[in-house]
């Protein structure tokens, strides 16, 4: 099974990790429809240390998502961007 935006049954999408974390922390327990979020481990490292949140791994299921490069138009170098793109395309 591949998890993707198209196949994942979600109620909402939040672009802000802090908002997602707060939604989890303040949600009421519901066994039938638990509140979960997919965020990076780095985004919740403090909560993990304080045992306010817990993590589970999604094993053997690749997650397909879009990634975007953001940069300052005034200070970027085309060569650097091309190198980053090549590196990401070769990453396995």
Secondary structure, DSSP 8 states (H G I E B T S, - for coil): --EETTTS--S---S-HHHHHHHHHH----SSS-------TGGGHHHHHTTSS-----TT--EE--------TTT--HHHHHHHHHHHHH--
